[in-house]
Amino acid sequence: MPRPPFSGPIAALVLSAAFIAILPAEIESFAVPQPPAPSRAPSSGDAAPPQPGLASPATTGDQPITGVVTATEGSRVPIAIAPPDEGGSLASTREIQATIRADLEFTGYFDLLPEERSALVTKPAGGGLPPFQEWLSVGADSLAVLAVSESAQAKGGARLEATMKVWDTRSGQRIMGNIFAGETEYLRKVAHRISDEVVRSLTGQQGIATTWISYVSRTGPKTKEIYLMDYDGAHPRRLARTGSLCLSPAWSPDGQQLAYISFRGRQPGIEVIDLDARIRRLPTSGGDLNSAPDWSPDGRRVAYTSNRDGNSEIYVMDVASGQERRLTFNSAIDASPAWAPAGREIVFTSSRAGNPQIYIMDDSGGNVRRLTTNGDYNDSAAWSPRGDRIVYVSRLDGRFELFVHDLATGVASQLTRTGRNNENPRWSPDGRHLVFASDRTGDYQIWTMGADGSNPRRLTSGEASFTPDWSHPR
């Protein structure tokens, strides 16, 4: 069902539970020197050889990049991933390459050259530069070349080092050259980091391969627990074993905490769990239903729903001080708040017109205006990262479908047409994808699709899963 009303902040109450460690391994990343472009003298636009370190990968200065696209529009960049020579026989190489390929395909920015076309291109001898004209002739405007090596560690296990270089095949100019290192058990994390750097180098946009999706999954007749998984559905893991009913996890902007509804204790309340598995209950003042938490973009406040004053209203709490402020004052039900990316407005659901509709108000509670006019039940709104669209659910013939409202044109477009329930939509941090829960295949499961409704993908299986949220890149 659509995300229920919620509640939140901090009364430093550490709760006992059996926790599962989810601390990510540190992945080192540093640049490799930029070679001179073939058949021309160096120019002022070339990048100087960077210094190694753990920090940001090298950029290419003011060099032109072929096929630059924006976050939501533009033609796809034709790119090939060359068969690796160095480390090509390693299983880790094959897995990294397959993961990178899947990551880049998912973004929607690229057209990946079919792997069989690589056989038509001559392999460079002795580590020389790739034959750019041959790659261009088979349809690749950009070329990515991966090399992987492994080494044993004194403490046991193996260490992985992956070098990714990307060239513009028309100019022969290298766009990216970075080394990524980490323990082999974190191979997928290395691959996702590489993918995000390829996206940044070729498009100027932040990739989402290192993001996580949170959700709740049924673990017993009366229990649901919070789970995390990679953006593509891989590596699902339970965040904590609380033995209670947990609902509607919401990521903090820095991706380090989740606020969620917990039914542990005498009253349902909002708890916050961080990635060190420490849980705090936010000191909401009374009410037997505090629900639907959502973090402000600066991470300082949490908006939520509470019935503490006898009616479902929207409140905001300052997380540091625990101070609360009521935003809505209406005899109707007000619920499901979600912040605008600038932090100055909140979208929410209200029945003040007789049935649930989507409204917008300033973060002070003033300037309330109605957004939706079609449909007899609209709920679970979420603002796009750019602030130009709002996605929500609308009931049609007794089932919930997803719609998106364009704030510039005022036009609402239907995204799903399944005749089943599609609920609790949330945006990817790049605004190009949506995650949601759907029962289109039976039990509720977590799905993703393009922001235009294209390419739906099921991420979970097994026990029913609900109320997803998408983290920012890690």
Secondary structure, 3 states (H helix, E strand, C coil): CCCCCECCCCCCCCCCCEECCCCCCCCEEEECCCCCCCCCCCCCCCCCCCCCCCCCCCCCCCCCCCCCCCCCCCCCEEEEECCCCCCCCCHHHHHHHHHHHHHHHHHCCEEECCHHHHHHCCCCCCCCCCCHHHHHHCCCCEEEEEEEEEEECCCCCEEEEEEEEEEECCCCEEEEEEEEEEEHHHHHHHHHHHHHHHHHHHHCCCCCCCCEEEEEEEEECCEEEEEEEECCCCCCEECEECCCEEEEEEECCCCCEEEEEECCCCCCEEEEEECCCCEEECCCCCCCCEEEEEECCCCCEEEEEECCCCCCEEEEEECCCCCEEECCCCCCCEEEEEECCCCCEEEEEECCCCCCEEEEEECCCCCCEECCCCCCCEEEEEECCCCCEEEEEEEECCEEEEEEEECCCCCEEECCCCCCCEEEEEECCCCCEEEEEECCCCCCEEEEEECCCCCCEECCCCCCEEEEEECCCC
